[in-house]
Each structure stands twice: as C-alpha cells, then as structure tokens.
C-alpha cells in the first residue's frame, strides 16, 4: 500500500527573517563572526586588506569604502570569504538589509 508524505513536513522551508537586522544582534554574531572575523582575516588583530569587521565603526567603514557588498556577493571584486564558499542567500540578504537600513547598531 502507498502513503503520502506532506512535502512541507519533509522539506520545511527555511525562512530568512530580515525584519529587524542590527549589527549587534545579527550581522556581527551570525554573519561576520562566522564568515569573516573568526577566520583570522578581518578582525582588529589581523585587519587583512585593512578591513576589520569585529567592531561596528570599522564594519560600517568597510561597507562604505572597501566594496564589501561586491566582495561577499562575489560579483567581480575580490571574492570573500577568500577560498571559501559564498555566503548563502539569507546571509547576503541580512547584510544588504543592514546597509539599506543605514547600518543600525
């Protein structure tokens, strides 16, 4: 006999909540710390490419002055994370939302 599984239960859709995105609660801990700071590249101690993303003021400058969006979206700039897998669509959406909302801290 056959049975039918509900697709929604087998493959729950992951949602990307971009309602409230701030540096302290989303961008630093869930994006920059995972992909940029802890890799030893873009933190205050190493400042690879003169970019640090572990401090709010420095992260804001990196977006404004260092083509950060182009790099993480991997659209022709120096692709980041260097030698790593491109951030997923949700992480990219979160960073873009943070920028569009004028960098809430």
HUWO-V578058 format. One record per backbone hydrogen bond with DSSP energy under -0.5 kcal/mol. NH is the residue of the N-H (numbers start at 1). CO is the residue of the C=O. E is the energy in kcal/mol with one decimal. If there is no record, write none. Layout:
# HUWO-V578058
nh=NH co=CO e=E
nh=NH co=CO e=E
This chain:
# HUWO-V578058
nh=5 co=3 e=-0.5
nh=7 co=5 e=-0.6
nh=9 co=6 e=-1.1
nh=10 co=6 e=-1.9
nh=11 co=7 e=-3.1
nh=15 co=13 e=-0.5
nh=17 co=15 e=-0.7
nh=18 co=16 e=-0.9
nh=21 co=19 e=-0.5
nh=22 co=20 e=-0.6
nh=23 co=104 e=-2.4
nh=24 co=105 e=-0.8
nh=26 co=22 e=-2.1
nh=27 co=22 e=-2.1
nh=28 co=23 e=-2.8
nh=30 co=26 e=-2.1
nh=31 co=26 e=-0.6
nh=31 co=27 e=-1.3
nh=32 co=27 e=-3.0
nh=33 co=28 e=-3.3
nh=35 co=31 e=-2.8
nh=36 co=32 e=-2.5
nh=37 co=32 e=-3.1
nh=38 co=33 e=-1.1
nh=40 co=37 e=-1.5
nh=41 co=36 e=-0.8
nh=42 co=36 e=-2.0
nh=47 co=43 e=-2.8
nh=48 co=41 e=-3.1
nh=50 co=47 e=-2.4
nh=51 co=48 e=-1.5
nh=53 co=42 e=-3.1
nh=59 co=55 e=-2.5
nh=60 co=56 e=-2.5
nh=61 co=57 e=-1.9
nh=62 co=58 e=-2.3
nh=63 co=59 e=-1.9
nh=64 co=60 e=-2.0
nh=65 co=61 e=-3.3
nh=66 co=62 e=-1.8
nh=68 co=62 e=-1.1
nh=71 co=67 e=-2.3
nh=72 co=68 e=-2.6
nh=73 co=69 e=-2.2
nh=74 co=70 e=-0.6
nh=75 co=70 e=-1.9
nh=79 co=77 e=-1.1
nh=80 co=71 e=-2.3
nh=84 co=81 e=-2.6
nh=92 co=88 e=-2.1
nh=93 co=89 e=-2.4
nh=94 co=90 e=-2.5
nh=95 co=91 e=-2.2
nh=96 co=92 e=-2.5
nh=97 co=93 e=-2.4
nh=98 co=94 e=-2.3
nh=99 co=95 e=-2.2
nh=100 co=96 e=-2.9
nh=101 co=97 e=-2.2
nh=102 co=99 e=-1.9
nh=103 co=98 e=-2.5
